[in-house]
Amino acid sequence: MLASLRRLGLVGPGERPRLEELVGGVSSDIWRVDLATRSICVKRALEKLKVEADWRVPVDRNAHEVAWMRAADACVPGCVPPILGHDPEAGLFAMAFLEPARHPVWKEELHAGRADPDFAAEVGRRLGEIHAGTAGDPGIARDFANDALFHAIRLEPYLEAAARAHPDLAPALRAIERETAATKRALVHGDVSPKNILVGPSGPIFLDADGAPALPGLLPEACAKLPRAGRLGARRDAGAPRHTPASRAVSREGRRQVPGRVSDRSGQGPGAQGGPEMVARSAAEPVGDTRRLGEGARGMSPAGIQTVRGRRVWDSRGRPTVEAEVRLADGSSGRAIAPGGASTGQGEALDRRDGGTAFGGYDVTGAVAAVNGEIAARLAGLDPEDQVAIDRALIELDGTPDKSRLGANALVAVSMAVAHAAAAAAGRPLWEHLSDGAMDPHLPLPEIQIFGGGAHAGRRVDVQDFMVVATGAADYAQALDWTAEVYRAAGRLMAEAGRLQGVADEGGFWPAFDGNEQALEMLLRAIEGAGLTPGEQVGISLDVAASEFGRDGVYRLARDGRTLGSDGLSELLQGWLERYPIVSIEDPLAEDDDAALARFTQAVGDSVQVIGDDYLVTDAERVRAAAKLGACNAVLIKPNQVGTLTEARAALEAAREAGWGAVVSARSGESEDVTIVHLAVGWGVPQLKVGSFARSERMAKWNEGLRIADALGPGGGRLPPRRFLPIHGT
């Protein structure tokens, strides 16, 4: 099982997760697997069923279960646990682990006397939408042509065995068997019962699906009671979420694709492998948006990309940047704005800027033209659900290792806009779309700048960011509350001391300190001035950004009037770690000082988070090389450093394989775009860094986190488990 999970990229090469066997059924083993950053659930099919008789079934049958769950999720998003990986040869698949405390089994609730008629009605409604979204669909018939498997697991152990044991009933039982095998009208759950349904915070969650045909006499009655398309359409127009049909929801590779259009014929459709034809009853009426769509380039799917538009907008520093807007054939759209950095690593993907005198050379007319020209033409008709293919097309079109031909600013804006459009087409917020409907999400722990320095504040101090992390907060909202009080206290103390000179690029106070450690002393006083306990409730985080003042192992601290070698700077920082409640330190050594960074990590990495930013530049291969060297134990994730969401996600997964932590981060040049908040929640990243607690481009992101927490309902703002957070002294 571990070998399979490693092949799927869910378990790192050296990772030894904790395994716990859970209660399974007669046909499968089920395990909880605790990884470094999350827990997953693994279901492994058994060749021999756990029954007295010698009944054997091919283990590749769970491919149909995975396909059912993906098809069901296309009809009713969030009705099944998200699938994380599938190994058909091993008969194994992995899905998100749903904590029992928040997802009790419905059967256990009923046994305890907690019967909720509304929940039962919602079970029926969701199953009805799955039936209605698949009935009469030849694509579903083709993808679920599992006659031999259905006979082996549903007919042989029951009807065939009963017929052999009771010859007098054999003719009637075999007639039922033939009718059962021939009934293929819609995709149904093969074993709907309370034991296979969880009571989730947002409604029923279905488990243990066979993707089997319906039993005779049940489906015709169910189809007759299903709402017709007009009623569903009217309800959606009134503001209900749009649930699209699941036609072509599962490809031969099992990849979830954009749902297509259910046939609007009420006649018969093609059979599955020559078997009985799938009869379209009233449930075969189109569900949801049934507008007929024109054919697009390269066989555009109903939700294929129709247009890509670029425009020049402005970032928080008054510099031009690129906004991309993607519109799909079904009318859905998404847009995103590329950020820009001041402190940049040498390995970063490069923005395309015009140069010259206009706007200091920062204009982006060339990058915008690339979006409206080459990029728009290349993406026309492509499936927005396939983010990997979209980003691969962008990378290949650019053709340079640093994205310099078309520009990383053009590519990242388009990559993010496509994700927003795909989420809109699915009727989901982006965070949920990115997690593929993951349940039990958490909000990231905020990492918030109080004092700006380095390239963000005219180098008034050498260290770039002095931040706070509310590690003792009960939830996301309280973390913001505490930080707001620290920010206010810091401003008051700075003004009283005559040290306040304005606001830095990311909203933190622009200080007038005489030395770097003076900023640490003031930050400690601000935490205490807010009535909070340093190290217990609020920790300190530093972004040293050492590449800004060091090269070739020589570091010049202008505010301190000192020049240090690699070991000297490491000793200085370690002294700070001993004297102050610092829980995280970013880029403590320069990006060209690998050996010193590895030594520093080995010296302090057991008690402090050591983040690579300029050193790693959101690059998966750099993360793997650094992990092998022992340099850093966490990565900063900035999509524009690498150019596409797919590449940013690859860096995150490389960090997880190494057992590292991760922080999603904004840049110094930001806008009202809130994509990174959705990335942090949707990808399950435990920390988020967007700048300070001032300026609207920063507050827009913190506020978006509050909206997501509110949408999740009671307890929705919970922070990640403490083992995933930088806690002082642990």
Secondary structure by P-SEA (a helix, b strand, c coil): caaaaaaacccccccbbbbbbccccccbbbbbbbcccbbbbbbbbbcccccccbbbbbcccaaaaaaaaaaaaaaccccccccccccccccccccccccccccccaaaaaaaccccaaaaaaaaaaaaaaaaaccccaaaaaaaccaaaaaaccccccaaaaaaacccaaaaaaaaaaaaaacccccccccccccccccccccbbbccccccccccccaaaaaaacccaaaaaaaaaaccbbbbbcccccccccccccccccccccccccccccccccccccccccccccccccccccccccccccbbbbbbbcccccbbbbbbbbbcccccbbbbbbbbbcccccccbbbbbbccccccccccaaaaaaaacaaaaaaccccccaaaaaaaaaaaaacccccccccaaaaaaaaaaaaaaaaaaacccaaaaaaccccccccccccccccccccccccccccccccccccccccaaaaaaaaaaaaaaaaaaaaaaccccccccccccccccccaaaaaaaaaaaaaaacccccccbbbbbcccccccccccccccccccccccaaaaaaaaaaaaaccccccccccccccaaaaaaaaaaaccccbbbbbcccccccaaaaaaaaaaccccbbbbbccccccaaaaaaaaaaaaaacbbbbbbccccccccaaaaaaaaaacccbbbccccccaaaaaaaaaaaaaaaaacccccccccccccccccc
